[in-house]
């Protein structure tokens, strides 16, 4: 639980999908926000801008976008309900370059009837990319909603697919949005 004494640091980061806003506290990375898309956010006025406090996250995200990192090893501190945290932990176990359905994600947390609740928790994921909610798709293979927008989700999935296949110079039409 956040107290008024918690310091939250933030920084912006340029990526192939546009600028990301990163926020962390002493326990770890708390939030990653897109500059565009459905879930945009500006830094809270109480947050402190300190790029040095986000180097740990920025380095691994840079490696991810360069195609050299498939697994994040970051201290994380997402805030949510126990159900949301359970869903977010399950997201972290989806292998790089693969996708699963919301139904499969619900089964993986032991609640196969909770597909809608899983979808809602997925949509509230405060750490997209790091907790790869972009790897969750519709049961028919369709790209369903994503806080950074469907073009961003499409880009991330295509990039991971190319890296997983060892084809870093694949379809140039799917490359940088920013």
C-alpha positions in Angstrom: 0.0 0.0 0.0 1.3 3.4 -0.9 1.8 5.9 1.9 2.3 9.7 1.6 6.0 9.1 2.4 6.7 6.9 -0.6 8.8 8.6 -3.2 8.0 7.8 -6.8 10.6 8.6 -9.4 9.8 8.9 -13.1 11.5 9.3 -16.5 10.5 9.2 -20.1 12.1 6.8 -22.5 12.2 6.8 -26.4 11.4 3.4 -28.0 10.4 2.2 -31.4 6.8 2.4 -30.3 7.0 6.0 -29.0 7.8 7.5 -25.7 7.2 5.5 -22.5 6.7 7.0 -19.1 8.4 4.8 -16.4 7.7 5.1 -12.7 9.4 3.4 -9.8 9.6 3.5 -6.0 12.2 2.0 -3.6 10.6 -1.4 -4.1 10.8 -1.5 -7.9 9.2 -0.6 -11.2 5.6 0.4 -10.6 4.3 1.6 -13.9 5.0 1.8 -17.7 2.7 4.2 -19.6 2.4 4.8 -23.3 2.5 8.4 -24.7 -0.3 7.4 -27.1 -3.2 5.0 -27.0 -6.1 4.3 -24.7 -4.1 4.5 -21.4 -2.0 7.6 -21.5 -0.7 9.2 -18.4 1.3 12.3 -17.4 3.6 12.2 -14.3 1.8 12.9 -11.1 2.9 16.3 -9.7 4.1 14.6 -6.5 6.5 12.3 -8.5 10.2 13.3 -8.8 11.9 13.3 -12.1 15.2 11.3 -11.7 16.5 9.4 -14.7 19.1 7.7 -12.6 16.4 5.9 -10.6 15.0 4.3 -13.7 18.3 3.2 -15.4 17.7 -0.4 -14.3 14.4 -0.5 -16.2 15.4 1.6 -19.2 18.5 -0.7 -19.8 16.4 -3.8 -20.0 13.7 -2.2 -22.1 16.3 -1.0 -24.5 17.7 -4.6 -24.7 14.2 -5.9 -25.3 13.6 -3.5 -28.2 17.0 -4.4 -29.6 16.0 -8.0 -29.7 18.7 -9.1 -27.1 16.4 -9.6 -24.1 13.6 -12.1 -23.9 13.1 -12.1 -20.1 13.0 -9.2 -17.8 14.8 -9.5 -14.5 13.6 -6.4 -12.7 12.3 -5.6 -9.2 8.6 -5.0 -9.7 6.1 -3.3 -7.5 2.7 -3.1 -9.4 -0.2 -2.1 -7.2 -3.5 -3.9 -7.6 -5.9 -6.3 -6.0 -4.8 -9.8 -5.2 -6.7 -11.1 -8.2 -5.0 -8.6 -10.5 -1.6 -9.4 -9.1 -2.3 -13.2 -9.7 -3.2 -12.4 -13.4 -0.1 -10.2 -13.8 2.1 -12.9 -12.4 0.7 -15.3 -14.9 1.4 -12.8 -17.7 5.1 -12.9 -16.8 5.1 -16.7 -17.5 3.9 -16.4 -21.1 6.9 -17.3 -23.2 8.5 -14.7 -25.5 7.2 -14.8 -29.0 4.1 -16.8 -28.2 0.5 -15.8 -27.5 -2.3 -17.3 -25.5 -6.1 -16.6 -25.2 -7.9 -15.0 -22.3 -9.5 -18.4 -21.7 -6.1 -20.0 -21.4 -4.9 -17.3 -19.1 -7.9 -17.9 -16.9 -7.2 -21.6 -16.9 -3.6 -21.0 -15.9 -4.6 -19.1 -12.8 -7.1 -21.9 -11.9 -10.2 -19.9 -12.7 -11.4 -21.1 -16.1 -14.8 -19.3 -15.8 -13.2 -16.0 -15.0 -12.3 -15.0 -18.6 -13.9 -11.5 -18.4 -12.3 -10.8 -15.0 -9.0 -11.9 -16.4 -9.5 -9.6 -19.4 -10.3 -6.7 -17.1 -7.2 -7.4 -14.9 -5.1 -7.7 -18.1 -6.4 -4.3 -19.2 -5.3 -2.8 -15.9 -1.8 -4.1 -16.1 0.4 -1.2 -15.0 3.5 -2.8 -16.5 2.8 -3.5 -20.1 5.7 -5.0 -22.1 7.5 -6.1 -18.9 4.4 -8.1 -17.9 3.5 -9.0 -21.5 -0.2 -8.4 -21.7 0.3 -7.9 -25.5 0.8 -11.7 -25.7 -2.9 -12.3 -24.8 -5.2 -12.4 -27.8 -8.8 -13.5 -28.6 -9.7 -17.2 -28.7 -10.1 -16.8 -32.5 -6.6 -15.3 -32.9 -7.8 -11.7 -33.1 -5.8 -8.9 -31.6 -8.1 -7.6 -28.9 -7.6 -4.3 -27.0 -4.3 -3.0 -25.8 -3.6 0.1 -23.8 -0.9 1.2 -26.3 -3.3 0.7 -29.2 -3.6 -2.3 -31.6 -0.8 -1.0 -33.9 1.6 -1.1 -30.9 0.4 -4.6 -30.0 0.8 -5.8 -33.6 4.4 -4.3 -33.6 5.4 -6.0 -30.4 4.1 -9.4 -31.5 5.7 -9.1 -34.9 9.0 -8.0 -33.4 9.0 -10.9 -30.9 8.1 -13.3 -33.7 11.0 -12.1 -35.9 13.5 -12.3 -33.0 12.3 -15.7 -32.0 12.8 -16.9 -35.6 16.2 -15.2 -35.8 15.0 -12.8 -38.5 15.8 -9.4 -37.2 15.5 -7.8 -40.6 12.1 -9.3 -41.5 9.0 -7.4 -42.7 10.1 -3.7 -42.6 6.4 -2.7 -42.8 6.0 -3.8 -39.2 8.9 -1.8 -38.0 9.0 1.4 -35.9 5.8 3.3 -35.3 7.5 6.3 -33.8 
